[in-house]
Amino acid sequence: MDINNQLDGLAQRLASFLPPSMAELHQDMEQNLRSGLESGLRKMNLVSREEFDVQTAVLLRTREKVEKLEKQVEKLIIHQESSKIKKT
């Protein structure tokens, strides 16, 4: 279910709590609730699940590269230290 359908559904549910005597306000209230919900969600700086999953995968690949580079640096340090010992 996409975010627009979810917002519509939530706005409809909230507007349904209006008493029957205010039925003519139902449509206006529903639109105002939807606008308020959209505005609030935009201010929260949320990301979609798809974008979150993509960034998680990028982070995992980056972490793997960092670990690989750390091992290479360790090997270079060991090699450098062993070279110093051989020279003396």
N, C-alpha and C positions, 0 to 999 in steps of 0.2 A: 504494500500500500504506500503510495507516495505521500509526501508531506502535505500537498494541497488537499487531498482527500481526507487526511487525518485532521487537518485544521477545520475543514468543512464539517466533519463529523463532530468534532469537539464543540465548535460554535453552535451547531444544531442542538447538541445535548444540553449545553448551558442555557440556550434560549428556551428550551422546553420546560425549564423550571419556572418560567414566568406564569403567573396565575392566568386562568382562562379569561378573566376580565381585561387582560392586557394583550389579547391575541393580535390586535392590529399593530402592536409594537414589536411583535415577534420577528418580522423580517428585518426591521431596522436594527433591533438588538442583535440579531444573528450577524449582520454585516459589521456592526461595531465591534462585537466580540472577536470576529475573525481578524479584523484590522488590528485590534489590540494584541491578539496572540501573535500575528505576523511580526508586528513591531517589536514585541518582547523577545521573540526568538532571534530576530536579526541582531538585537543588542547583545545577545548572549554569545555571539561569535561561534556558533555551532558548525560542525562539519558533517557531511554525509557519511554514512557507514562505508560507502565505497572509497571516499577520499581517506578516511581513517585507515582502512585496510591497505591502501596503496602506500601511505606514509609509514605504516608498520613494516611493510615489506622493504621499503627503502632503508629504514632504520636497521633492520636485520642485516641487510647486505652491507651497510656501512660498518656495522659492528664487526662483521666477519672480516672485512678488509682491514679494519684497525687491528684486530687480533693477529692477522697474518703479518701486518707491518711490524707489530710489536715483536713477533718471533724473529723476523728478519733483523731488526735492530739488535736484539739479544745476540744473535749469531755474529753480527758484525762486531759487537763489543767484545765478545769472547775471542773472535779472530784477531782483533786489534790488540787485545791484552796478551794473547799468546805470541804475537809477532814482536811485541816489546820484550817479552821474556827471552825469546830466541836471540834478539839483538844484543842483549847484555851478557 
